[in-house]
């Protein structure tokens, strides 16, 4: 695939994978992106997962023709991008490896690649001239590993963004970018909002016309849309107005209360009501929803004097990703000693800038008329007239 006159795409689609990073469901597979910059000197931008090394090298040879690559730029050391380094060096031993100093240390740990005079360590603001194309490197620590660099090509005004602006899904799958990019972002990068904002600040000073990420499609149009979404996500802002209800239910009584609250919210004109049964839904989708919308209701049972395991897992996901700036309400159920709301609130007190509703719905086994009144009060707080 031709990105510009001089830049070619040589990535691969992975439809064999079921769980990305061992936890994220990817029904439409994954793309591992790699690029070649053809100039007086040739730079290959990242490799692909080792399972696809032969396909990738064949595509590289087709682009190169009779020429040899001068550089392999390694922006990120996760194996889905770096595990074909050894295969590349077997075919092109004279190529110079370009990476951050931390990446070279990881390279030795991962693949036994030891430091040599064919290694070029680069840092913030360093440049590499290929001819017409001059590459400038910017450090992007913890976006989302510490060794990450991104690369700007001033000739074609291309930002090679490493895992930034990536998404789940292979490139031959037709799906909405925003949904799978959001799930990818909050699942994988979400903890590092401050670091992403720092990188966005660097990118703001560049004339970027094309973004080439390591996952997902090359972005060539309406870049302001993608940059704006990343700004919102990285600053933990509210992307959409609405209420997310995340719940667990053992015998259906907590679910009854959740459904009643959802109807009350819709009747009050709530812009969007999103329900997630945490025992059955994709946990990453539920986490994505919690960060997308401005209001969250947690509904669960008291369980072993604690809370139901799926709810505990969900809250842990929120905490470790710096959940903040939201309104949170609680529905608890307990047959003899309901303590779930207290436990959930205690866990979330680690988060910043949360507002808790005045109303907490406390159910003793099955919802009552009193609970219906509490649900109506909670709906009014979440969606005032």
PyMOL commands that set and color helices and strands:
alter all, ss='L'
color gray80, all
select helices_A, chain A and resi 50-64+79-82+85-91+101-111+177-204+223-234+253-267+283-292+309-320+340-348+369-382
alter helices_A, ss='H'
color red, helices_A
select strands_A, chain A and resi 7-9+12-14+19-20+24-25+30-32+35-37+43-45+71-73+96-99+119-121+127-129+134-139+149-153+158-160+210-212+240-247+273-277+293-303+306-307+327-333+355-363
alter strands_A, ss='S'
color yellow, strands_A
deselect
rebuild
show_as cartoon
